[in-house]
Amino acid sequence: MRTISLEEFHDLLGLAYAVSINDTLYFVGYDTDGNPYTADNDGDDYLDLSSVDGHIQVDGNALFFHVGGQPIRLLILTIKELGPED
């Protein structure tokens, strides 16, 4: 397992179409200051991703960290356009 910085994490989020957090699908949004977050359609399940508690660990294709003491397992989902050579 390796560790990445918060800046690397935010760069990865910038590439994401959506994320899976603890097996629930969310889209990544950005507040007026450009900080990333996730929320459900009602905004009830809001998770600020601008800071994390401790380290962000990468294991395989998942990221593991804590926000406000809550353990998070995050998968980044992207969309790739297939061209004629794919």
Helices and strands as residue ranges (DSSP letters): E 2-4, H 6-15, E 18-21, E 24-26, E 28-30, E 36-38, E 47-48, E 53-59, E 62-67, E 70-77
